[in-house]
Amino acid sequence: MKILLIHQYFLEKNDGGGSRFNEMVKYWSEKGHEVTVLSGMVHYSTGKKPSKYKGKYYYRDLDFYPNVDVIRCHVSESYNTNFLGRLWAYFSFVFSGIWGGLFKTRKDYDVILVTSPPLFVGIIAYTLSVLKRKPFVFEIRDLWPESAIDTGVLTNKWIIKFAYWFENFIYKRAKKINVLTPAFRKTLIEKKKVPENKVSFIPNAADFSLAEKVSQSFDVDEFRRSQDLTNKFVITYVGAHGVANHLIQLVDVAEQLKDTNLVFQLIGAGMKKQELKDEVLNRELSSQFIFRDSVPKSVVFKYILASDMGASILKKVDTFKTIYSNKTFDYMSCKRPVFLLIDGVSRELIETADCGVYLEPENTNEIVAGIKNLLLKDKNWFNQKGENGYYYAKKHFDRQVLANKYLDLLSEVSM
């Protein structure tokens, strides 16, 4: 099967971050399928364009996986400037993506798969679907425009009105819609009136093959010694440092736990990272925080394995009650308990799997009390919670199983 994937934030090879589609594309290529990826040039967490893309409108990555052709398309770097800059950042990829899909792809394709957000990437899929006469699958990783409105990304009433109109338009024209959580599925069927038989559910997943490979030859105690983490209670967060993540709440918490051995290890990048660093310095909390840049997942897993818990954190807004966090599955695959500051379906997942603790996001007193309670737990408690999460994810969220399920969906649509 020949697949065109439209993913504005498809990662570079060995890049750190949300690598769900990188891992699935790699698996699909190993199964003999041909994949063309249309992606942007600006990194989703930093908002910056690597130097190799400067001055170029298209860049073909020749060093990816076998049977995979990655075409990087122009995206404006104006996202963080103002409203007009943000809007142009979205639509610059729409225009370059359509052109790239029409004239830069080397291969024909049987089916188009587009993953959102941002919602407007659906314009590329619909246009290419009409002109190439190919069906498309629309995937929802996050409910737009709701999440963009809740986090302040979209504020202009005319753009919001257009976003809701276009959302309805694209749902009607997609052959299938894939959602990542049961809450998304319920919202689409009950609130947005999408026919039930049009909605599939293939969620985020855990990459057990990489986690198991890293852990086989990994000395946790030696690594902790090398990173000066011995006798520290380490909670590791991996991911974007942006508005939606609201990591400042960890700084507020750490301020009340100065007399403990708690250390927050934050790995990743984002527009709020420097602000977080400044706050940690100003409040004299440097001994309780470790900031690390984004690293490949094989390295990330070492940091997770050397931690006591893995943190999944988002701003306290209703929209985020509907999502599963990618990083949660990484922690589960590494047999580490989850430190969860996200309500809703993520909380239901952790409580069903019995693999960690939920504390109310942005409730500093509750989070502080929760951590104090965790500091009293013995090693057996952490081992058991880690094992619980691992086996639950192995049963329900194995990457290869779900990658095969996705192939079945795409094959059905392409017929």
FENQUIDA-V633763 format. One record per residue. N is the residue number from 1. RES is the residue in three letters. D_LAST is the distance of its C-alpha to the last C-alpha in Angstrom with 1 decimal. Layout:
n:res:d_last
N:RES:D_LAST
N:RES:D_LAST
This chain:
n:res:d_last
1:MET:10.6
2:LYS:12.2
3:ILE:12.9
4:LEU:15.2
5:LEU:17.4
6:ILE:19.9
7:HIS:22.8
8:GLN:26.3
9:TYR:28.2
10:PHE:26.4
11:LEU:29.4
12:GLU:31.2
13:LYS:31.2
14:ASN:33.7
15:ASP:34.3
16:GLY:35.4
17:GLY:33.6
18:GLY:30.3
19:SER:28.3
20:ARG:25.4
21:PHE:22.7
22:ASN:24.9
23:GLU:24.9
24:MET:21.2
25:VAL:20.5
26:LYS:23.1
27:TYR:21.7
28:TRP:18.1
29:SER:19.9
30:GLU:22.0
31:LYS:19.0
32:GLY:18.2
33:HIS:15.5
34:GLU:16.5
35:VAL:17.2
36:THR:18.9
37:VAL:20.9
38:LEU:22.6
39:SER:25.6
40:GLY:29.1
41:MET:32.4
42:VAL:34.4
43:HIS:34.5
44:TYR:33.6
45:SER:36.8
46:THR:39.4
47:GLY:38.2
48:LYS:39.5
49:LYS:38.1
50:PRO:38.8
51:SER:41.3
52:LYS:39.0
53:TYR:36.9
54:LYS:40.0
55:GLY:40.2
56:LYS:36.6
57:TYR:33.8
58:TYR:31.1
59:TYR:31.4
60:ARG:29.2
61:ASP:29.7
62:LEU:30.2
63:ASP:31.1
64:PHE:28.2
65:TYR:26.0
66:PRO:24.8
67:ASN:21.3
68:VAL:21.9
69:ASP:22.9
70:VAL:24.7
71:ILE:25.8
72:ARG:28.5
73:CYS:28.9
74:HIS:32.2
75:VAL:33.1
76:SER:36.6
77:GLU:38.9
78:SER:40.5
79:TYR:38.7
80:ASN:41.9
81:THR:44.3
82:ASN:44.0
83:PHE:41.7
84:LEU:41.1
85:GLY:40.5
86:ARG:37.9
87:LEU:36.1
88:TRP:36.1
89:ALA:34.8
90:TYR:31.7
91:PHE:31.1
92:SER:32.2
93:PHE:29.0
94:VAL:27.0
95:PHE:28.5
96:SER:28.4
97:GLY:24.8
98:ILE:23.6
99:TRP:25.7
100:GLY:24.7
101:GLY:20.9
102:LEU:21.7
103:PHE:24.4
104:LYS:24.9
105:THR:21.6
106:ARG:22.0
107:LYS:18.4
108:ASP:15.2
109:TYR:12.3
110:ASP:8.6
111:VAL:9.1
112:ILE:12.5
113:LEU:14.4
114:VAL:17.8
115:THR:20.6
116:SER:23.6
117:PRO:26.7
118:PRO:27.8
119:LEU:25.9
120:PHE:26.2
121:VAL:23.7
122:GLY:21.2
123:ILE:22.7
124:ILE:21.3
125:ALA:17.8
126:TYR:17.9
127:THR:19.8
128:LEU:17.5
129:SER:14.4
130:VAL:16.4
131:LEU:17.9
132:LYS:15.0
133:ARG:12.5
134:LYS:10.1
135:PRO:9.2
136:PHE:11.7
137:VAL:12.9
138:PHE:16.6
139:GLU:18.8
140:ILE:22.4
141:ARG:24.9
142:ASP:27.8
143:LEU:28.3
144:TRP:29.0
145:PRO:31.2
146:GLU:33.2
147:SER:33.8
148:ALA:34.7
149:ILE:37.2
150:ASP:38.7
151:THR:39.4
152:GLY:40.7
153:VAL:38.1
154:LEU:37.5
155:THR:40.7
156:ASN:40.6
157:LYS:40.1
158:TRP:38.3
159:ILE:35.8
160:ILE:35.3
161:LYS:34.8
162:PHE:32.3
163:ALA:30.4
164:TYR:30.2
165:TRP:29.0
166:PHE:26.3
167:GLU:25.2
168:ASN:24.7
169:PHE:23.0
170:ILE:20.4
171:TYR:19.7
172:LYS:18.9
173:ARG:16.5
174:ALA:14.5
175:LYS:11.2
176:LYS:12.7
177:ILE:16.2
178:ASN:17.5
179:VAL:21.2
180:LEU:23.7
181:THR:26.2
182:PRO:26.7
183:ALA:28.9
184:PHE:26.3
185:ARG:24.1
186:LYS:27.2
187:THR:28.1
188:LEU:24.8
189:ILE:24.8
190:GLU:28.5
191:LYS:29.8
192:LYS:27.0
193:LYS:25.6
194:VAL:21.9
195:PRO:20.2
196:GLU:20.3
197:ASN:16.7
198:LYS:15.5
199:VAL:17.5
200:SER:16.9
201:PHE:19.9
202:ILE:19.8
203:PRO:23.4
204:ASN:25.5
205:ALA:26.5
206:ALA:29.4
207:ASP:29.5
208:PHE:31.6
209:SER:31.4
210:LEU:33.3
211:ALA:35.6
212:GLU:36.7
213:LYS:37.1
214:VAL:39.4
215:SER:41.4
216:GLN:42.2
217:SER:44.7
218:PHE:45.6
219:ASP:49.2
220:VAL:49.0
221:ASP:52.8
222:GLU:53.4
223:PHE:50.7
224:ARG:52.2
225:ARG:55.6
226:SER:54.4
227:GLN:53.0
228:ASP:56.2
229:LEU:54.3
230:THR:56.6
231:ASN:57.9
232:LYS:55.6
233:PHE:53.2
234:VAL:50.1
235:ILE:47.3
236:THR:44.5
237:TYR:42.2
238:VAL:39.3
239:GLY:37.4
240:ALA:38.0
241:HIS:41.5
242:GLY:40.7
243:VAL:41.6
244:ALA:39.0
245:ASN:40.3
246:HIS:43.9
247:LEU:45.4
248:ILE:48.9
249:GLN:49.2
250:LEU:49.6
251:VAL:52.5
252:ASP:54.1
253:VAL:53.7
254:ALA:55.1
255:GLU:58.2
256:GLN:59.2
257:LEU:58.6
258:LYS:60.8
259:ASP:62.9
260:THR:60.0
261:ASN:58.2
262:LEU:54.9
263:VAL:52.8
264:PHE:49.6
265:GLN:47.6
266:LEU:45.2
267:ILE:42.6
268:GLY:40.6
269:ALA:41.1
270:GLY:41.0
271:MET:43.1
272:LYS:45.3
273:LYS:46.2
274:GLN:49.4
275:GLU:50.5
276:LEU:50.1
277:LYS:52.1
278:ASP:54.8
279:GLU:55.1
280:VAL:55.4
281:LEU:58.1
282:ASN:59.9
283:ARG:60.0
284:GLU:61.2
285:LEU:58.2
286:SER:57.4
287:SER:58.2
288:GLN:55.5
289:PHE:52.6
290:ILE:50.8
291:PHE:48.5
292:ARG:46.2
293:ASP:43.8
294:SER:40.1
295:VAL:39.6
296:PRO:36.7
297:LYS:35.3
298:SER:37.1
299:VAL:40.4
300:VAL:39.4
301:PHE:39.1
302:LYS:42.6
303:TYR:44.0
304:ILE:42.1
305:LEU:43.4
306:ALA:46.9
307:SER:46.8
308:ASP:47.8
309:MET:45.0
310:GLY:42.0
311:ALA:41.9
312:SER:39.1
313:ILE:40.5
314:LEU:39.6
315:LYS:41.5
316:LYS:42.5
317:VAL:40.3
318:ASP:38.3
319:THR:34.9
320:PHE:35.2
321:LYS:35.6
322:THR:31.9
323:ILE:30.9
324:TYR:30.8
325:SER:32.5
326:ASN:30.9
327:LYS:34.3
328:THR:34.9
329:PHE:32.5
330:ASP:34.2
331:TYR:37.5
332:MET:36.3
333:SER:34.9
334:CYS:38.4
335:LYS:40.2
336:ARG:41.9
337:PRO:42.7
338:VAL:41.1
339:PHE:43.5
340:LEU:41.6
341:LEU:42.6
342:ILE:39.5
343:ASP:39.6
344:GLY:36.8
345:VAL:33.8
346:SER:35.0
347:ARG:38.3
348:GLU:36.7
349:LEU:34.8
350:ILE:38.0
351:GLU:40.1
352:THR:37.6
353:ALA:37.5
354:ASP:41.2
355:CYS:40.9
356:GLY:43.0
357:VAL:44.8
358:TYR:43.9
359:LEU:46.4
360:GLU:46.3
361:PRO:45.2
362:GLU:48.1
363:ASN:50.6
364:THR:52.9
365:ASN:55.3
366:GLU:52.7
367:ILE:51.1
368:VAL:54.5
369:ALA:55.5
370:GLY:52.2
371:ILE:52.8
372:LYS:56.4
373:ASN:55.2
374:LEU:52.7
375:LEU:55.6
376:LEU:57.4
377:LYS:54.6
378:ASP:55.1
379:LYS:52.8
380:ASN:51.6
381:TRP:50.1
382:PHE:48.0
383:ASN:46.9
384:GLN:45.9
385:LYS:43.9
386:GLY:42.1
387:GLU:41.4
388:ASN:40.1
389:GLY:37.6
390:TYR:36.4
391:TYR:35.7
392:TYR:34.1
393:ALA:31.7
394:LYS:31.1
395:LYS:30.0
396:HIS:27.9
397:PHE:27.0
398:ASP:26.5
399:ARG:24.6
400:GLN:22.9
401:VAL:21.8
402:LEU:20.3
403:ALA:18.7
404:ASN:16.9
405:LYS:15.9
406:TYR:14.6
407:LEU:12.4
408:ASP:11.0
409:LEU:10.4
410:LEU:8.8
411:SER:6.5
412:GLU:5.6
413:VAL:5.6
414:SER:3.8
415:MET:0.0
